[in-house]
């Protein structure tokens, strides 16, 4: 992937900073605290969580950078296993448009994009933010509709990011099935990197495979997940630059945080999946690196790479959680 001349994440952070400057800090903090309670809750909602502009601005400043980084990581993984590039994009439940920014970053260029969400304030802010990205040639439609009931237009790429948690079990199935019907190329589902987020991703993965899709990432296979339910969960991490609002609300001093996420990218076409995927942070020890791998055969293994392996050892020391192995 060719990196854009200007960092998309930097442009997004600049646009978000301008919004937060116009919102009183105490109002932003209270809105964020309420949104966190909803985000961490266990009861799905059938009404928009983002109801007012203050809610939307607080959400965008607090959550949108993390969503962007997680979605970009998932799309990067898809891009790495195919020569495919989407000419159209449907973002289901996209709200303020984090996945739109992520897709632009991974695949620079013009495409037709539709964002469907049930929160009009979120859509309005997404449109406002999208206008801040100079040079973007995307034709973006921001459409209000109840997720699962909207007549989804066909698109090469369909994304569903941080949405399924808000839905009932039946609605989750409907949304994934609608995405599968709409996608002419690929569906990418991203959820929080928690055990229940992983479980929702596995549900979506199973439905996509049943609909004829091939798993492109993170799994190097379309067989059943080798993780025994209840013993562990598959998730990854993306580094996120913290804004002043992040530090204010969380009381933290670090300039970054790590966003944990689970995802699946599935394609209608045959991908060229990674030979294996590093599913835990590599353990670097004296003279060796331990890599936990999900293999193409559908099994979990631990590989020990030592100095005797020469170039492979040097590559292993640079390898990161979520990378393919061996390195391309």
Secondary structure, 3 states (H helix, E strand, C coil): CCCCCCCHHHHHHHHHHHHHHCCCHHHHHHHHHHHHHHHHCCCCCCCCCCCCHHHHHHHHHHHHHHHHHHHHHHHHHHHHCCCCCCCEEEEECCCCCHHHHHHHHHCCCCCEEEEEECCHHHHHHHHHHHCCCCCCCCEEEEEECCCCCCCCCCEEEEEEECCHHHCCHHHHHHHHHHHHHHEEEEEEEEEECCHHHHHHHHHHHHHHHHCCCEEEECCCCCCCCCCCCCCCCCCEEEEEECCHHHHHHHCCCCCEEEEEEEEEEEECCCCCCCCEEECCCCEEECCEEEEEEEECCCCEEEEEEEHHHCHHHHHHHHCCCCCEECCC
